[in-house]
Amino acid sequence: MTEYLTTRELAAMLRVKERKVYDLVAAGSLPVHRVTGKLLFPKVEIEEWILASGAAAKPNQNQRKQVSSEAAVIIGGHDPLLEWALRASHSGIASFMDGAVDGLQRWSDHYLAVGLHVPGPDGEWNVASVSSAYGDQPVVLIEWAKRKRGLIYRADLHRAIDSFKAIGKLRFQSRQAESGSELVLAHLLEREGLKRTALNCVDAIERSEMDLAMAIANGKADVGLGIEASARQFQLEFKEMVEERFDLLIWRKAYFDPAFQTLVRFCAGDAFKSRAREFGGYDIAGFGTVHFNGP
C-alpha cells in the first residue's frame, strides 16, 4: 500500500486542503483508484502528473479560503423558516435561494451549504441526488424540517381544489425549472396520471415560495403548488398533497464553522420553535438528523 497515497497524504504533498483534492478528482484531473469506497492515488502517476502539469506545492495564500463567517452563503431551495432563522440568529450567513436543482449544480466550497427538497425513490428525499452528485466527497446531509406542500388557491374561487384534475382551466402558477418544487410537481402529476400540458400555466414564473403565494393572492394566477406556510401568510386555501423533507447539504468541516454553529444553537431555542408553529405546516422534530454522511 506504500505505492499509493491517501487523500490526506496527497493534500499534504500538494499543500492544499483535502477538499481541493476532492475537487480535482471530481474534475477528472487526478490519477486515482477507488478501492472499497476509498480514494487511493498511485505515487508514480501522481509524480508524473505533478511534473506534467506544474501542480507542485504552492504557498497557502494560493489555496481557496475555508468558508468563514464573513463569506458563508447558503444556496439552493427557498424556505421561509430558514430565511427568517438566518436573520434572527445573527449568524452572519447570507442566502441565495434560487432553487434546489440550481443549488446542486452550483454548489462548491465557495458556499457553506445547499438547501434541498428533491424527491427520490421509495419516498426518500434528497439522499439519492446527494449520493449521485457528491457521494465520494466529505459532505453531510442534515435535516432542516419537514414541511407540508400542496395546492394553494384563493377562497373567492368558491370551489374546493383537492387534486390536479380538479384544477381544470384555472390558471396555474409555475416556479422556475431549477426549483425543487417543479420536481415535486412532476412527481405528483405522474401520480395522478397527468402530464404538465394538462395545466393552464401562466406565462410568468415565480422564484420563491412567498412570491408564488403572492401572485395567487394578487390574482395573477388562480392556483399553484406551494407550502402551507406561504399559503397561511397570504390567507389562501391549502390542500395538502405531500409532506416533503427539506435538508441542508454541508461540507463536513464547514459544519463546525462559527457562523453555522451559531445558527444551530439558535434553532435549538424557543424562538425558533415558536416561529415554526406560527408559520404552520412545519415539523422540526427531526432537526439536525443526519441522513447522509460522505467518506
Sequence and secondary structure as in RCSB ss.txt:
>XXXX:A:sequence
MTEYLTTRELAAMLRVKERKVYDLVAAGSLPVHRVTGKLLFPKVEIEEWILASGAAAKPNQNQRKQVSSEAAVII
GGHDPLLEWALRASHSGIASFMDGAVDGLQRWSDHYLAVGLHVPGPDGEWNVASVSSAYGDQPVVLIEWAKRKRG
LIYRADLHRAIDSFKAIGKLRFQSRQAESGSELVLAHLLEREGLKRTALNCVDAIERSEMDLAMAIANGKADVGL
GIEASARQFQLEFKEMVEERFDLLIWRKAYFDPAFQTLVRFCAGDAFKSRAREFGGYDIAGFGTVHFNGP
>XXXX:A:secstr
 TTEE HHHHHHHHTS HHHHHHHHHTT S  EEETTEEEEEHHHHHHHHHHHT     GGGS     TTT EEE
ES  HHHHHHHHHTT   EEE S HHHHHHH STTSSEEEE  B GGG BSHHHHHHHHTTSSEEEEEEEEEEEE
EEE GGG S   SSGGGTTSEEEEE TTSHHHHHHHHHHHHTT  GGGSEEEEEEE SHHHHHHHHHTTS SEEE
EEHHHHHHTT EEEEEEEEEEEEEEETTGGGSHHHHHHHHHHTSHHHHHHHHHH SEE TTTT EEEE  
